[in-house]
Amino acid sequence: MALPKRRHSRARVGNRRCRYRARTLALANCPQCGATVLAHNACRKCGYYQQEKVDHTVKEEQKT
Ligand SMILES: [Zn+2]
Protein backbone atom coordinates (compact mmCIF):
# COMPACT_ATOMS: atom_id res chain seq x y z
CA MET A 1 0.00 0.00 0.00
CA ALA A 2 1.27 3.43 -0.89
CA LEU A 3 2.33 5.61 1.98
CA PRO A 4 3.14 9.33 1.97
CA LYS A 5 6.85 10.02 1.99
CA ARG A 6 6.65 13.08 4.19
CA ARG A 7 4.12 14.48 6.62
CA HIS A 8 2.20 17.53 5.47
CA SER A 9 2.89 20.76 7.28
CA ARG A 10 0.13 22.28 9.39
CA ALA A 11 -0.14 25.11 6.86
CA ARG A 12 -0.68 22.66 4.03
CA VAL A 13 -3.35 20.76 5.94
CA GLY A 14 -5.03 24.02 6.94
CA ASN A 15 -5.01 25.25 3.36
CA ARG A 16 -6.75 22.07 2.24
CA ARG A 17 -9.30 22.16 5.06
CA CYS A 18 -10.19 25.79 4.42
CA ARG A 19 -12.33 24.47 1.54
CA TYR A 20 -14.44 22.29 3.85
CA ARG A 21 -16.28 25.09 5.61
CA ALA A 22 -20.03 25.48 5.34
CA ARG A 23 -21.13 28.26 3.05
CA THR A 24 -24.30 30.26 2.84
CA LEU A 25 -26.70 28.85 0.28
CA ALA A 26 -27.17 30.90 -2.90
CA LEU A 27 -30.89 31.58 -2.69
CA ALA A 28 -33.17 33.30 -5.15
CA ASN A 29 -36.90 33.78 -5.61
CA CYS A 30 -38.73 31.88 -8.32
CA PRO A 31 -40.08 34.36 -10.90
CA GLN A 32 -42.87 31.90 -11.67
CA CYS A 33 -44.33 31.27 -8.20
CA GLY A 34 -42.23 33.44 -5.86
CA ALA A 35 -40.97 30.58 -3.72
CA THR A 36 -37.43 30.67 -2.36
CA VAL A 37 -35.32 28.37 -4.51
CA LEU A 38 -31.67 27.42 -4.82
CA ALA A 39 -30.04 29.59 -7.48
CA HIS A 40 -29.30 27.88 -10.82
CA ASN A 41 -31.75 25.10 -9.92
CA ALA A 42 -35.24 24.32 -11.09
CA CYS A 43 -37.95 25.47 -8.67
CA ARG A 44 -39.04 22.58 -6.44
CA LYS A 45 -42.51 24.00 -6.04
CA CYS A 46 -43.54 24.66 -9.65
CA GLY A 47 -40.77 22.91 -11.65
CA TYR A 48 -39.83 25.97 -13.72
CA TYR A 49 -36.34 27.08 -14.67
CA GLN A 50 -35.84 30.27 -16.71
CA GLN A 51 -39.54 30.56 -17.57
CA GLU A 52 -39.55 27.00 -18.85
CA LYS A 53 -41.20 23.94 -17.36
CA VAL A 54 -38.34 21.51 -16.89
CA ASP A 55 -39.53 19.28 -14.04
CA HIS A 56 -42.69 17.59 -15.22
CA THR A 57 -42.96 15.48 -12.07
CA VAL A 58 -44.15 18.60 -10.21
CA LYS A 59 -47.87 19.24 -10.40
CA GLU A 60 -49.11 22.48 -12.01
CA GLU A 61 -49.01 25.35 -9.53
CA GLN A 62 -52.32 26.61 -8.25
CA LYS A 63 -53.18 30.04 -9.67
CA THR A 64 -53.17 32.75 -7.02
ZN1 LIG B 1 -41.58 28.24 -8.70
N, CA, C, O and the ligand as a Tripos MOL2 file, in Angstrom:
@<TRIPOS>MOLECULE
protein
  257   255    65     0     0
PROTEIN
NO_CHARGES

@<TRIPOS>ATOM
      1 N           0.8400   -1.1880    0.0000 N.3       1 MET1
      2 CA          0.0000    0.0000    0.0000 C.3       1 MET1
      3 C           0.8760    1.2380    0.0000 C.2       1 MET1
      4 O           1.8810    1.3100    0.7070 O.2       1 MET1
      5 N           0.4820    2.1990   -0.7950 N.am      2 ALA2
      6 CA          1.2720    3.4300   -0.8950 C.3       2 ALA2
      7 C           1.1780    4.2410    0.3980 C.2       2 ALA2
      8 O           0.1140    4.3680    1.0050 O.2       2 ALA2
      9 N           2.3040    4.7710    0.7840 N.am      3 LEU3
     10 CA          2.3290    5.6150    1.9800 C.3       3 LEU3
     11 C           2.9530    6.9550    1.6110 C.2       3 LEU3
     12 O           3.8180    7.0110    0.7360 O.2       3 LEU3
     13 N           2.5340    8.0230    2.2560 N.am      4 PRO4
     14 CA          3.1370    9.3250    1.9720 C.3       4 PRO4
     15 C           4.5850    9.3620    2.4520 C.2       4 PRO4
     16 O           4.9160    8.8360    3.5150 O.2       4 PRO4
     17 N           5.4330    9.9880    1.6540 N.am      5 LYS5
     18 CA          6.8530   10.0210    1.9870 C.3       5 LYS5
     19 C           7.1150   10.9620    3.1580 C.2       5 LYS5
     20 O           7.9150   10.6680    4.0460 O.2       5 LYS5
     21 N           6.4270   12.0910    3.1380 N.am      6 ARG6
     22 CA          6.6510   13.0800    4.1920 C.3       6 ARG6
     23 C           5.3040   13.5200    4.7670 C.2       6 ARG6
     24 O           4.2720   13.4780    4.0960 O.2       6 ARG6
     25 N           5.3510   13.9410    6.0240 N.am      7 ARG7
     26 CA          4.1230   14.4840    6.6180 C.3       7 ARG7
     27 C           3.8530   15.8520    6.0180 C.2       7 ARG7
     28 O           4.7770   16.5770    5.6480 O.2       7 ARG7
     29 N           2.5640   16.1990    5.9270 N.am      8 HIS8
     30 CA          2.1980   17.5330    5.4700 C.3       8 HIS8
     31 C           2.3620   18.5160    6.6140 C.2       8 HIS8
     32 O           2.1120   18.1900    7.7740 O.2       8 HIS8
     33 N           2.7840   19.7180    6.2700 N.am      9 SER9
     34 CA          2.8920   20.7580    7.2830 C.3       9 SER9
     35 C           1.4960   21.1850    7.7400 C.2       9 SER9
     36 O           0.5120   20.9570    7.0360 O.2       9 SER9
     37 N           1.4150   21.7880    8.8900 N.am     10 ARG10
     38 CA          0.1280   22.2810    9.3880 C.3      10 ARG10
     39 C          -0.4750   23.2870    8.4290 C.2      10 ARG10
     40 O          -1.6920   23.3230    8.2480 O.2      10 ARG10
     41 N           0.3720   24.1110    7.8090 N.am     11 ALA11
     42 CA         -0.1430   25.1050    6.8610 C.3      11 ALA11
     43 C          -0.7790   24.4180    5.6570 C.2      11 ALA11
     44 O          -1.8230   24.8490    5.1680 O.2      11 ALA11
     45 N          -0.1570   23.3680    5.1930 N.am     12 ARG12
     46 CA         -0.6830   22.6650    4.0270 C.3      12 ARG12
     47 C          -2.0170   21.9900    4.3510 C.2      12 ARG12
     48 O          -2.9490   22.0210    3.5480 O.2      12 ARG12
     49 N          -2.0980   21.3870    5.5240 N.am     13 VAL13
     50 CA         -3.3550   20.7560    5.9420 C.3      13 VAL13
     51 C          -4.4390   21.8220    6.1100 C.2      13 VAL13
     52 O          -5.5830   21.6360    5.6950 O.2      13 VAL13
     53 N          -4.0540   22.9430    6.7290 N.am     14 GLY14
     54 CA         -5.0320   24.0160    6.9350 C.3      14 GLY14
     55 C          -5.5190   24.5930    5.6250 C.2      14 GLY14
     56 O          -6.7000   24.9110    5.4810 O.2      14 GLY14
     57 N          -4.6120   24.7310    4.6660 N.am     15 ASN15
     58 CA         -5.0050   25.2520    3.3600 C.3      15 ASN15
     59 C          -5.9920   24.3150    2.6810 C.2      15 ASN15
     60 O          -6.9250   24.7750    2.0230 O.2      15 ASN15
     61 N          -5.8050   23.0280    2.8280 N.am     16 ARG16
     62 CA         -6.7490   22.0680    2.2410 C.3      16 ARG16
     63 C          -8.0890   22.1570    2.9580 C.2      16 ARG16
     64 O          -9.1410   22.1900    2.3190 O.2      16 ARG16
     65 N          -8.0480   22.1960    4.2920 N.am     17 ARG17
     66 CA         -9.2980   22.1630    5.0560 C.3      17 ARG17
     67 C         -10.0730   23.4620    4.9620 C.2      17 ARG17
     68 O         -11.2550   23.4840    5.3020 O.2      17 ARG17
     69 N          -9.4670   24.5290    4.5210 N.am     18 CYS18
     70 CA        -10.1890   25.7860    4.4210 C.3      18 CYS18
     71 C         -11.3020   25.6780    3.3840 C.2      18 CYS18
     72 O         -12.1940   26.5270    3.3530 O.2      18 CYS18
     73 N         -11.2690   24.6590    2.5420 N.am     19 ARG19
     74 CA        -12.3280   24.4730    1.5430 C.3      19 ARG19
     75 C         -13.4970   23.6790    2.0930 C.2      19 ARG19
     76 O         -14.5140   23.5450    1.4130 O.2      19 ARG19
     77 N         -13.3860   23.1470    3.3090 N.am     20 TYR20
     78 CA        -14.4360   22.2920    3.8460 C.3      20 TYR20
     79 C         -15.5470   23.0720    4.5300 C.2      20 TYR20
     80 O         -16.5920   22.5050    4.8510 O.2      20 TYR20
     81 N         -15.3400   24.3640    4.7570 N.am     21 ARG21
     82 CA        -16.2820   25.0890    5.6130 C.3      21 ARG21
     83 C         -17.6580   25.1900    4.9600 C.2      21 ARG21
     84 O         -17.8030   25.1550    3.7380 O.2      21 ARG21
     85 N         -18.6560   25.3150    5.8250 N.am     22 ALA22
     86 CA        -20.0270   25.4840    5.3420 C.3      22 ALA22
     87 C         -20.1810   26.8810    4.7750 C.2      22 ALA22
     88 O         -19.6490   27.8480    5.3210 O.2      22 ALA22
     89 N         -20.8950   26.9780    3.6990 N.am     23 ARG23
     90 CA        -21.1280   28.2630    3.0480 C.3      23 ARG23
     91 C         -22.6020   28.5860    3.0440 C.2      23 ARG23
     92 O         -23.4500   27.7000    3.1550 O.2      23 ARG23
     93 N         -22.8970   29.8620    2.9160 N.am     24 THR24
     94 CA        -24.3020   30.2600    2.8420 C.3      24 THR24
     95 C         -24.8550   29.8240    1.4910 C.2      24 THR24
     96 O         -24.1840   29.9410    0.4650 O.2      24 THR24
     97 N         -26.0740   29.3240    1.5020 N.am     25 LEU25
     98 CA        -26.7040   28.8540    0.2800 C.3      25 LEU25
     99 C         -27.0300   30.0380   -0.6240 C.2      25 LEU25
    100 O         -27.4940   31.0770   -0.1550 O.2      25 LEU25
    101 N         -26.7830   29.8740   -1.9250 N.am     26 ALA26
    102 CA        -27.1650   30.8960   -2.9020 C.3      26 ALA26
    103 C         -28.6610   30.7570   -3.1550 C.2      26 ALA26
    104 O         -29.1010   29.8430   -3.8520 O.2      26 ALA26
    105 N         -29.4340   31.6710   -2.5830 N.am     27 LEU27
    106 CA        -30.8890   31.5840   -2.6910 C.3      27 LEU27
    107 C         -31.4140   32.6560   -3.6250 C.2      27 LEU27
    108 O         -30.8350   33.7370   -3.7360 O.2      27 LEU27
    109 N         -32.4950   32.3550   -4.2810 N.am     28 ALA28
    110 CA        -33.1650   33.3040   -5.1530 C.3      28 ALA28
    111 C         -34.6650   33.0610   -5.0400 C.2      28 ALA28
    112 O         -35.0970   32.0720   -4.4480 O.2      28 ALA28
    113 N         -35.4530   33.9640   -5.6060 N.am     29 ASN29
    114 CA        -36.8990   33.7820   -5.6140 C.3      29 ASN29
    115 C         -37.3440   33.3550   -7.0030 C.2      29 ASN29
    116 O         -36.9000   33.9100   -8.0080 O.2      29 ASN29
    117 N         -38.2200   32.3700   -7.0500 N.am     30 CYS30
    118 CA        -38.7320   31.8800   -8.3160 C.3      30 CYS30
    119 C         -39.5750   32.9620   -8.9830 C.2      30 CYS30
    120 O         -40.5200   33.4580   -8.3690 O.2      30 CYS30
    121 N         -39.2610   33.3440  -10.2240 N.am     31 PRO31
    122 CA        -40.0770   34.3610  -10.8980 C.3      31 PRO31
    123 C         -41.4550   33.8290  -11.2710 C.2      31 PRO31
    124 O         -42.3720   34.6060  -11.5370 O.2      31 PRO31
    125 N         -41.6010   32.5120  -11.2900 N.am     32 GLN32
    126 CA        -42.8720   31.9020  -11.6720 C.3      32 GLN32
    127 C         -43.8600   31.8990  -10.5050 C.2      32 GLN32
    128 O         -45.0050   32.3240  -10.6570 O.2      32 GLN32
    129 N         -43.4110   31.4130   -9.3320 N.am     33 CYS33
    130 CA        -44.3310   31.2690   -8.1960 C.3      33 CYS33
    131 C         -43.8770   32.0530   -6.9770 C.2      33 CYS33
    132 O         -44.6360   32.1570   -6.0130 O.2      33 CYS33
    133 N         -42.6570   32.6150   -6.9790 N.am     34 GLY34
    134 CA        -42.2290   33.4410   -5.8610 C.3      34 GLY34
    135 C         -41.6170   32.6800   -4.7080 C.2      34 GLY34
    136 O         -41.2100   33.2890   -3.7180 O.2      34 GLY34
    137 N         -41.5400   31.3660   -4.8070 N.am     35 ALA35
    138 CA        -40.9670   30.5830   -3.7160 C.3      35 ALA35
    139 C         -39.4600   30.7710   -3.6730 C.2      35 ALA35
    140 O         -38.8310   31.0560   -4.6920 O.2      35 ALA35
    141 N         -38.8860   30.6100   -2.4920 N.am     36 THR36
    142 CA        -37.4330   30.6660   -2.3640 C.3      36 THR36
    143 C         -36.8400   29.3800   -2.9250 C.2      36 THR36
    144 O         -37.2190   28.2800   -2.5220 O.2      36 THR36
    145 N         -35.9090   29.5310   -3.8580 N.am     37 VAL37
    146 CA        -35.3180   28.3670   -4.5110 C.3      37 VAL37
    147 C         -33.8070   28.5090   -4.4940 C.2      37 VAL37
    148 O         -33.2820   29.6130   -4.3520 O.2      37 VAL37
    149 N         -33.1100   27.3900   -4.6390 N.am     38 LEU38
    150 CA        -31.6700   27.4210   -4.8220 C.3      38 LEU38
    151 C         -31.3610   28.0420   -6.1820 C.2      38 LEU38
    152 O         -31.9860   27.6920   -7.1830 O.2      38 LEU38
    153 N         -30.3980   28.9630   -6.2180 N.am     39 ALA39
    154 CA        -30.0410   29.5910   -7.4790 C.3      39 ALA39
    155 C         -29.4970   28.5600   -8.4510 C.2      39 ALA39
    156 O         -28.8480   27.5970   -8.0430 O.2      39 ALA39
    157 N         -29.7580   28.7590   -9.7330 N.am     40 HIS40
    158 CA        -29.3030   27.8810  -10.8210 C.3      40 HIS40
    159 C         -29.8890   26.4750  -10.7020 C.2      40 HIS40
    160 O         -29.3070   25.5050  -11.1890 O.2      40 HIS40
    161 N         -31.0650   26.3770  -10.0390 N.am     41 ASN41
    162 CA        -31.7480   25.1010   -9.9190 C.3      41 ASN41
    163 C         -33.2040   25.3070  -10.3060 C.2      41 ASN41
    164 O         -33.7470   26.4030  -10.1660 O.2      41 ASN41
    165 N         -33.8240   24.2460  -10.7900 N.am     42 ALA42
    166 CA        -35.2450   24.3210  -11.0860 C.3      42 ALA42
    167 C         -36.0120   24.4850   -9.7830 C.2      42 ALA42
    168 O         -35.6220   23.9550   -8.7430 O.2      42 ALA42
    169 N         -37.1190   25.2340   -9.8590 N.am     43 CYS43
    170 CA        -37.9470   25.4680   -8.6730 C.3      43 CYS43
    171 C         -38.5710   24.1420   -8.2410 C.2      43 CYS43
    172 O         -39.1230   23.4100   -9.0620 O.2      43 CYS43
    173 N         -38.4760   23.8380   -6.9330 N.am     44 ARG44
    174 CA        -39.0370   22.5840   -6.4400 C.3      44 ARG44
    175 C         -40.5470   22.6660   -6.3220 C.2      44 ARG44
    176 O         -41.2250   21.6390   -6.2880 O.2      44 ARG44
    177 N         -41.0750   23.8640   -6.2590 N.am     45 LYS45
    178 CA        -42.5130   24.0030   -6.0400 C.3      45 LYS45
    179 C         -43.2670   23.9280   -7.3680 C.2      45 LYS45
    180 O         -44.2810   23.2350   -7.4600 O.2      45 LYS45
    181 N         -42.7870   24.6310   -8.3980 N.am     46 CYS46
    182 CA        -43.5370   24.6610   -9.6490 C.3      46 CYS46
    183 C         -42.7740   23.9770  -10.7950 C.2      46 CYS46
    184 O         -43.3580   23.7560  -11.8550 O.2      46 CYS46
    185 N         -41.5030   23.6390  -10.6180 N.am     47 GLY47
    186 CA        -40.7730   22.9080  -11.6460 C.3      47 GLY47
    187 C         -40.2930   23.7620  -12.8060 C.2      47 GLY47
    188 O         -39.9490   23.2270  -13.8600 O.2      47 GLY47
    189 N         -40.2620   25.0970  -12.6330 N.am     48 TYR48
    190 CA        -39.8300   25.9690  -13.7190 C.3      48 TYR48
    191 C         -38.3760   26.3580  -13.5470 C.2      48 TYR48
    192 O         -37.8870   26.5040  -12.4270 O.2      48 TYR48
    193 N         -37.6940   26.5240  -14.6610 N.am     49 TYR49
    194 CA        -36.3420   27.0800  -14.6670 C.3      49 TYR49
    195 C         -36.2290   27.9890  -15.8780 C.2      49 TYR49
    196 O         -36.4150   27.5390  -17.0090 O.2      49 TYR49
    197 N         -35.9270   29.2560  -15.6590 N.am     50 GLN50
    198 CA        -35.8350   30.2720  -16.7090 C.3      50 GLN50
    199 C         -37.0910   30.2820  -17.5930 C.2      50 GLN50
    200 O         -37.0260   30.1440  -18.8140 O.2      50 GLN50
    201 N         -38.2270   30.4500  -16.9210 N.am     51 GLN51
    202 CA        -39.5420   30.5580  -17.5710 C.3      51 GLN51
    203 C         -39.8900   29.3320  -18.4050 C.2      51 GLN51
    204 O         -40.7030   29.4180  -19.3250 O.2      51 GLN51
    205 N         -39.2860   28.2070  -18.0920 N.am     52 GLU52
    206 CA        -39.5470   26.9970  -18.8540 C.3      52 GLU52
    207 C         -39.8320   25.8590  -17.8960 C.2      52 GLU52
    208 O         -39.1310   25.6840  -16.9000 O.2      52 GLU52
    209 N         -40.8710   25.0790  -18.2020 N.am     53 LYS53
    210 CA        -41.1960   23.9390  -17.3570 C.3      53 LYS53
    211 C         -40.1940   22.8370  -17.6490 C.2      53 LYS53
    212 O         -40.1810   22.2770  -18.7450 O.2      53 LYS53
    213 N         -39.3580   22.5280  -16.6750 N.am     54 VAL54
    214 CA        -38.3380   21.5130  -16.8870 C.3      54 VAL54
    215 C         -38.6070   20.2610  -16.0540 C.2      54 VAL54
    216 O         -38.2440   19.1570  -16.4590 O.2      54 VAL54
    217 N         -39.2460   20.4290  -14.8860 N.am     55 ASP55
    218 CA        -39.5260   19.2760  -14.0360 C.3      55 ASP55
    219 C         -40.9940   18.9290  -14.1680 C.2      55 ASP55
    220 O         -41.8450   19.5670  -13.5490 O.2      55 ASP55
    221 N         -41.2940   17.9260  -14.9670 N.am     56 HIS56
    222 CA        -42.6920   17.5870  -15.2190 C.3      56 HIS56
    223 C         -43.2440   16.6320  -14.1830 C.2      56 HIS56
    224 O         -44.3940   16.2050  -14.2860 O.2      56 HIS56
    225 N         -42.4320   16.2820  -13.1690 N.am     57 THR57
    226 CA        -42.9600   15.4830  -12.0690 C.3      57 THR57
    227 C         -43.7190   16.3510  -11.0730 C.2      57 THR57
    228 O         -44.5090   15.8500  -10.2730 O.2      57 THR57
    229 N         -43.4640   17.6850  -11.1310 N.am     58 VAL58
    230 CA        -44.1490   18.5960  -10.2120 C.3      58 VAL58
    231 C         -45.5140   18.9280  -10.7980 C.2      58 VAL58
    232 O         -45.6450   19.1950  -11.9930 O.2      58 VAL58
    233 N         -46.5280   18.9080   -9.9370 N.am     59 LYS59
    234 CA        -47.8680   19.2370  -10.3970 C.3      59 LYS59
    235 C         -47.9490   20.7300  -10.7410 C.2      59 LYS59
    236 O         -47.1830   21.5370  -10.2130 O.2      59 LYS59
    237 N         -48.8850   21.0850  -11.6320 N.am     60 GLU60
    238 CA        -49.1100   22.4790  -12.0070 C.3      60 GLU60
    239 C         -49.4100   23.3190  -10.7720 C.2      60 GLU60
    240 O         -50.1780   22.9070   -9.9020 O.2      60 GLU60
    241 N         -48.7920   24.5140  -10.7010 N.am     61 GLU61
    242 CA        -49.0070   25.3510   -9.5280 C.3      61 GLU61
    243 C         -50.4350   25.9110   -9.5400 C.2      61 GLU61
    244 O         -51.0140   26.1890  -10.5900 O.2      61 GLU61
    245 N         -50.9680   26.0610   -8.3400 N.am     62 GLN62
    246 CA        -52.3160   26.6060   -8.2480 C.3      62 GLN62
    247 C         -52.2490   28.1190   -8.4880 C.2      62 GLN62
    248 O         -51.3830   28.8100   -7.9490 O.2      62 GLN62
    249 N         -53.1850   28.6190   -9.3120 N.am     63 LYS63
    250 CA        -53.1770   30.0350   -9.6690 C.3      63 LYS63
    251 C         -53.6290   30.8650   -8.4800 C.2      63 LYS63
    252 O         -54.6620   30.5910   -7.8690 O.2      63 LYS63
    253 N         -52.8400   31.8840   -8.1590 N.am     64 THR64
    254 CA        -53.1730   32.7480   -7.0210 C.3      64 THR64
    255 C         -53.6140   34.1230   -7.5040 C.2      64 THR64
    256 O         -53.9350   34.9900   -6.6910 O.2      64 THR64
    257 ZN        -41.5790   28.2350   -8.7050 Zn       65 ZN65
@<TRIPOS>BOND
     1     1     2 1
     2     2     3 1
     3     3     4 2
     4     3     5 am
     5     5     6 1
     6     6     7 1
     7     7     8 2
     8     7     9 am
     9     9    10 1
    10    10    11 1
    11    11    12 2
    12    11    13 am
    13    13    14 1
    14    14    15 1
    15    15    16 2
    16    15    17 am
    17    17    18 1
    18    18    19 1
    19    19    20 2
    20    19    21 am
    21    21    22 1
    22    22    23 1
    23    23    24 2
    24    23    25 am
    25    25    26 1
    26    26    27 1
    27    27    28 2
    28    27    29 am
    29    29    30 1
    30    30    31 1
    31    31    32 2
    32    31    33 am
    33    33    34 1
    34    34    35 1
    35    35    36 2
    36    35    37 am
    37    37    38 1
    38    38    39 1
    39    39    40 2
    40    39    41 am
    41    41    42 1
    42    42    43 1
    43    43    44 2
    44    43    45 am
    45    45    46 1
    46    46    47 1
    47    47    48 2
    48    47    49 am
    49    49    50 1
    50    50    51 1
    51    51    52 2
    52    51    53 am
    53    53    54 1
    54    54    55 1
    55    55    56 2
    56    55    57 am
    57    57    58 1
    58    58    59 1
    59    59    60 2
    60    59    61 am
    61    61    62 1
    62    62    63 1
    63    63    64 2
    64    63    65 am
    65    65    66 1
    66    66    67 1
    67    67    68 2
    68    67    69 am
    69    69    70 1
    70    70    71 1
    71    71    72 2
    72    71    73 am
    73    73    74 1
    74    74    75 1
    75    75    76 2
    76    75    77 am
    77    77    78 1
    78    78    79 1
    79    79    80 2
    80    79    81 am
    81    81    82 1
    82    82    83 1
    83    83    84 2
    84    83    85 am
    85    85    86 1
    86    86    87 1
    87    87    88 2
    88    87    89 am
    89    89    90 1
    90    90    91 1
    91    91    92 2
    92    91    93 am
    93    93    94 1
    94    94    95 1
    95    95    96 2
    96    95    97 am
    97    97    98 1
    98    98    99 1
    99    99   100 2
   100    99   101 am
   101   101   102 1
   102   102   103 1
   103   103   104 2
   104   103   105 am
   105   105   106 1
   106   106   107 1
   107   107   108 2
   108   107   109 am
   109   109   110 1
   110   110   111 1
   111   111   112 2
   112   111   113 am
   113   113   114 1
   114   114   115 1
   115   115   116 2
   116   115   117 am
   117   117   118 1
   118   118   119 1
   119   119   120 2
   120   119   121 am
   121   121   122 1
   122   122   123 1
   123   123   124 2
   124   123   125 am
   125   125   126 1
   126   126   127 1
   127   127   128 2
   128   127   129 am
   129   129   130 1
   130   130   131 1
   131   131   132 2
   132   131   133 am
   133   133   134 1
   134   134   135 1
   135   135   136 2
   136   135   137 am
   137   137   138 1
   138   138   139 1
   139   139   140 2
   140   139   141 am
   141   141   142 1
   142   142   143 1
   143   143   144 2
   144   143   145 am
   145   145   146 1
   146   146   147 1
   147   147   148 2
   148   147   149 am
   149   149   150 1
   150   150   151 1
   151   151   152 2
   152   151   153 am
   153   153   154 1
   154   154   155 1
   155   155   156 2
   156   155   157 am
   157   157   158 1
   158   158   159 1
   159   159   160 2
   160   159   161 am
   161   161   162 1
   162   162   163 1
   163   163   164 2
   164   163   165 am
   165   165   166 1
   166   166   167 1
   167   167   168 2
   168   167   169 am
   169   169   170 1
   170   170   171 1
   171   171   172 2
   172   171   173 am
   173   173   174 1
   174   174   175 1
   175   175   176 2
   176   175   177 am
   177   177   178 1
   178   178   179 1
   179   179   180 2
   180   179   181 am
   181   181   182 1
   182   182   183 1
   183   183   184 2
   184   183   185 am
   185   185   186 1
   186   186   187 1
   187   187   188 2
   188   187   189 am
   189   189   190 1
   190   190   191 1
   191   191   192 2
   192   191   193 am
   193   193   194 1
   194   194   195 1
   195   195   196 2
   196   195   197 am
   197   197   198 1
   198   198   199 1
   199   199   200 2
   200   199   201 am
   201   201   202 1
   202   202   203 1
   203   203   204 2
   204   203   205 am
   205   205   206 1
   206   206   207 1
   207   207   208 2
   208   207   209 am
   209   209   210 1
   210   210   211 1
   211   211   212 2
   212   211   213 am
   213   213   214 1
   214   214   215 1
   215   215   216 2
   216   215   217 am
   217   217   218 1
   218   218   219 1
   219   219   220 2
   220   219   221 am
   221   221   222 1
   222   222   223 1
   223   223   224 2
   224   223   225 am
   225   225   226 1
   226   226   227 1
   227   227   228 2
   228   227   229 am
   229   229   230 1
   230   230   231 1
   231   231   232 2
   232   231   233 am
   233   233   234 1
   234   234   235 1
   235   235   236 2
   236   235   237 am
   237   237   238 1
   238   238   239 1
   239   239   240 2
   240   239   241 am
   241   241   242 1
   242   242   243 1
   243   243   244 2
   244   243   245 am
   245   245   246 1
   246   246   247 1
   247   247   248 2
   248   247   249 am
   249   249   250 1
   250   250   251 1
   251   251   252 2
   252   251   253 am
   253   253   254 1
   254   254   255 1
   255   255   256 2
@<TRIPOS>SUBSTRUCTURE
     1 MET1         2 RESIDUE 1 A MET
     2 ALA2         6 RESIDUE 1 A ALA
     3 LEU3        10 RESIDUE 1 A LEU
     4 PRO4        14 RESIDUE 1 A PRO
     5 LYS5        18 RESIDUE 1 A LYS
     6 ARG6        22 RESIDUE 1 A ARG
     7 ARG7        26 RESIDUE 1 A ARG
     8 HIS8        30 RESIDUE 1 A HIS
     9 SER9        34 RESIDUE 1 A SER
    10 ARG10       38 RESIDUE 1 A ARG
    11 ALA11       42 RESIDUE 1 A ALA
    12 ARG12       46 RESIDUE 1 A ARG
    13 VAL13       50 RESIDUE 1 A VAL
    14 GLY14       54 RESIDUE 1 A GLY
    15 ASN15       58 RESIDUE 1 A ASN
    16 ARG16       62 RESIDUE 1 A ARG
    17 ARG17       66 RESIDUE 1 A ARG
    18 CYS18       70 RESIDUE 1 A CYS
    19 ARG19       74 RESIDUE 1 A ARG
    20 TYR20       78 RESIDUE 1 A TYR
    21 ARG21       82 RESIDUE 1 A ARG
    22 ALA22       86 RESIDUE 1 A ALA
    23 ARG23       90 RESIDUE 1 A ARG
    24 THR24       94 RESIDUE 1 A THR
    25 LEU25       98 RESIDUE 1 A LEU
    26 ALA26      102 RESIDUE 1 A ALA
    27 LEU27      106 RESIDUE 1 A LEU
    28 ALA28      110 RESIDUE 1 A ALA
    29 ASN29      114 RESIDUE 1 A ASN
    30 CYS30      118 RESIDUE 1 A CYS
    31 PRO31      122 RESIDUE 1 A PRO
    32 GLN32      126 RESIDUE 1 A GLN
    33 CYS33      130 RESIDUE 1 A CYS
    34 GLY34      134 RESIDUE 1 A GLY
    35 ALA35      138 RESIDUE 1 A ALA
    36 THR36      142 RESIDUE 1 A THR
    37 VAL37      146 RESIDUE 1 A VAL
    38 LEU38      150 RESIDUE 1 A LEU
    39 ALA39      154 RESIDUE 1 A ALA
    40 HIS40      158 RESIDUE 1 A HIS
    41 ASN41      162 RESIDUE 1 A ASN
    42 ALA42      166 RESIDUE 1 A ALA
    43 CYS43      170 RESIDUE 1 A CYS
    44 ARG44      174 RESIDUE 1 A ARG
    45 LYS45      178 RESIDUE 1 A LYS
    46 CYS46      182 RESIDUE 1 A CYS
    47 GLY47      186 RESIDUE 1 A GLY
    48 TYR48      190 RESIDUE 1 A TYR
    49 TYR49      194 RESIDUE 1 A TYR
    50 GLN50      198 RESIDUE 1 A GLN
    51 GLN51      202 RESIDUE 1 A GLN
    52 GLU52      206 RESIDUE 1 A GLU
    53 LYS53      210 RESIDUE 1 A LYS
    54 VAL54      214 RESIDUE 1 A VAL
    55 ASP55      218 RESIDUE 1 A ASP
    56 HIS56      222 RESIDUE 1 A HIS
    57 THR57      226 RESIDUE 1 A THR
    58 VAL58      230 RESIDUE 1 A VAL
    59 LYS59      234 RESIDUE 1 A LYS
    60 GLU60      238 RESIDUE 1 A GLU
    61 GLU61      242 RESIDUE 1 A GLU
    62 GLN62      246 RESIDUE 1 A GLN
    63 LYS63      250 RESIDUE 1 A LYS
    64 THR64      254 RESIDUE 1 A THR
    65 ZN65       257 GROUP 0 **** ****
